[in-house]
Amino acid sequence: MNWQRDYRDFKKRKLSASSDGRGIKVAATASPGTLIHQALPNVAANEWDEVWVKVVNTSGSAVKLTIEWGGTGSPDDQIEITIPAESGLTEVIPGLVLQNNAQVKAFAATANVLVVHGFVNRFENTP
């Protein structure tokens, strides 16, 4: 049988650090941050995790969030955004891809007021 992959060849999954698909509270205020997700271990060309993340700020003040995208050693690995006070869901990661056990971590200027929500579209070569 000839297996061909297309855009429908994925499974939606929760962020790996989420309990039952619930939000993940950002407790860390410095690197390394709170674990959000660890990508699949494969390094095959067409296998990856497409990560979607939104964040809620439950405090009365704007809070700076730093996402450590696949590493912690370089500014190239960081995505920074200020999340408005008492905001609804603010998009932070719009479907960027990772693989090879790379991790997404987060830290914030204030502990325990930012809550991360999201999901992963996992693309794998599985029939």
C-alpha positions in Angstrom: 0.0 0.0 0.0 1.3 3.5 -0.9 1.1 5.8 2.1 1.0 9.5 1.2 1.0 12.3 3.7 -1.0 15.4 3.4 -2.1 18.3 5.6 -4.6 16.1 7.4 -2.0 13.7 8.7 -1.8 15.0 12.2 -3.3 14.4 15.6 -4.3 17.3 18.0 -2.7 16.8 21.4 -2.6 18.7 24.7 0.6 20.6 25.6 2.8 17.9 27.3 3.1 19.8 30.6 -0.7 20.3 30.9 -2.7 18.2 33.3 -5.8 17.0 31.4 -5.6 19.9 28.9 -5.8 22.5 31.6 -3.8 25.8 31.7 -0.2 25.8 32.9 0.6 28.5 35.5 4.0 30.2 34.8 5.7 30.0 38.2 9.3 30.7 37.0 10.6 34.3 37.1 14.0 33.5 35.4 15.6 31.0 33.1 15.1 28.1 32.9 11.4 28.6 32.8 8.3 26.6 33.6 8.0 23.7 31.2 5.1 24.1 28.7 5.8 21.5 26.1 8.4 18.9 24.9 8.3 18.1 21.2 8.3 14.6 19.8 11.7 12.9 19.8 11.8 12.2 16.0 14.1 14.1 13.7 12.6 12.9 10.4 12.1 15.6 7.8 8.3 15.4 7.9 7.6 14.7 11.6 7.1 17.7 14.0 4.9 19.4 16.6 3.1 22.5 15.5 2.6 24.4 18.7 -0.2 26.9 19.4 -0.1 28.9 22.7 -2.3 31.6 24.2 -1.8 33.2 27.6 -4.1 34.8 30.1 -3.0 37.4 32.6 -5.0 37.2 35.9 -3.3 40.2 37.5 -4.2 43.9 37.6 -0.9 44.9 35.9 0.7 44.1 32.5 3.3 41.3 32.8 6.3 40.6 30.6 6.4 37.0 29.4 9.5 35.3 27.9 9.1 32.1 26.0 12.2 29.9 25.7 11.7 28.3 22.3 13.7 25.1 22.1 16.6 26.3 24.2 17.7 28.7 26.9 21.3 29.7 25.9 20.7 32.4 23.4 18.5 35.4 22.7 17.7 33.7 19.4 15.8 31.1 21.5 13.6 33.7 23.2 10.2 35.2 22.3 9.2 38.2 24.5 5.7 39.7 24.8 3.9 41.8 27.4 0.5 40.4 28.3 -2.1 43.1 29.2 -3.6 43.2 32.6 -6.7 41.0 33.2 -6.7 40.1 29.6 -8.5 37.3 27.8 -6.5 34.9 25.7 -3.5 36.6 24.0 -1.9 34.7 21.2 1.8 34.1 21.8 2.8 31.2 19.6 0.9 30.9 16.3 1.7 27.4 15.1 5.5 27.3 15.1 7.1 23.9 14.7 9.6 21.9 16.9 11.0 18.4 16.9 13.9 16.4 18.4 12.7 16.7 22.1 13.1 20.5 22.0 11.3 22.2 24.9 9.1 25.2 25.2 9.5 26.9 28.6 8.3 30.2 30.0 9.1 32.7 32.7 7.4 35.9 33.7 8.2 39.1 35.5 5.6 38.1 38.1 5.2 34.6 39.3 1.9 32.7 39.1 -0.3 35.3 37.3 0.1 34.1 33.7 -1.7 31.0 32.6 -0.7 29.2 29.4 -3.3 27.4 27.3 -2.8 25.7 24.0 -2.5 22.6 21.9 -0.2 20.8 19.5 -0.8 19.4 16.1 1.5 16.4 15.9 2.6 15.4 12.4 4.0 11.8 12.3 4.7 9.2 9.7 2.2 6.7 11.0 -0.4 4.8 8.9 
